[in-house]
């Protein structure tokens, strides 16, 4: 069994990494353990858990900035922000259902994975809100980068590099995010029965309108959902539990002051009238809709399916799926107005990697294998393969912060 080290502060993290460097011991970095199984399977001598590094270190509501130790539960951050009428702009996901894990999502893991939900199309990605980090490099040195305000930087931007590096560029010990006001009203609307291409057109029409759409997703649902009232609890349950067939639902979200939301909703309904009737969901149902989309809940089952995330130009999304369908059975839905495709396929063979990556490349996008058995992830590149030039740059950056390549070695790419 892998040795699990649980430091209680940054100094202990530094000491543990120095010892690992001295002994040539590779370390797997873990936050709350909720995304176990993401990345290439690696054989590490020990696991370093940041769960003991917990607590908000800085919160200044007037400056709209919050800082916390990396192991702080995400729910702790969100609760503190909500009490002051604020929130993280990028709506971080909770993938416990998708990966079948327990644990608690942590703010450090959110930063490391650049975890961004449906509100990304309005509020940007997690890296856009990340303004400061503290981390321990592969030599055991404590590094600070960024601070309380956004600044222009020259040279290597360590803050942005850490977002999406999945812990391969050091052990994050503290992160600082800018935050935004929490909306008084969050209203979710639905268009029913659109095919994928028409839905993407409708979402693009809404997103490019002046009505500030904060969420746009298309869920091809089970045929059963067409037999119940659009927007009802039964309708949402059917949509969440299955994908493919009739009764598709296209969801749009508007936020703000009640009067503003009502006005913009009315104007949006007129704008989208050629696509059908825009129905407003009950607030509780709308909240459930976006939570399910955020967490990829419609694809959580069956457990043995491989799950992919494709990032493509929204207008190319339907064609991308159609290019994949002849080769394999596909279950999919769209977020970010079509810019993000969640895809479930059989995990047999290469889990469709050859076909899926070719389709994504044709759409000038890329694909990430989010979930698959260890045997598949050991031979199929999990993250998009890098060009020779980018791979060389990746190796140089890795060598600059982790010369012995001891921290999450090979998690993202073989040999790095």
ABEGO torsion letter per residue (X at the ends): XBBBBBBABAAAAAAAAAAAAAAGBBBBBBBAGAABGBEBBBBBABBBBAAABBEBABBBAAAGBBBBBAABBAAAAAAAAAAAGBBBAAGBBBAAAAAGBBEBBBAAAAAAAGBBBAAAAAAEBAAAABABBBBBBAAGBBBBBEBABBBBBBEBBAAAAABGAGGAAEBBABBBBBBBBBBABBBBBBBBGBBAAAAAAAAAAAAABAAGBABBBBBBBBAAAAABBBGBAAAAAAAAABBEEBGBBBBBBBBEBAAAAAAAAAAAAAAAAAAEBBBBBBAAAAAAAAAAAAAGAAAAOBAABBBBBBBBBAAAAAAAAAAAAAABBBBBBBBGGGABBBBBBBABEAGGAAAAAAAAAAAGBBBBBABBBAAAAAABBABBBBBAAAAAAAAAAAAAABAAGABGBGAABBGX
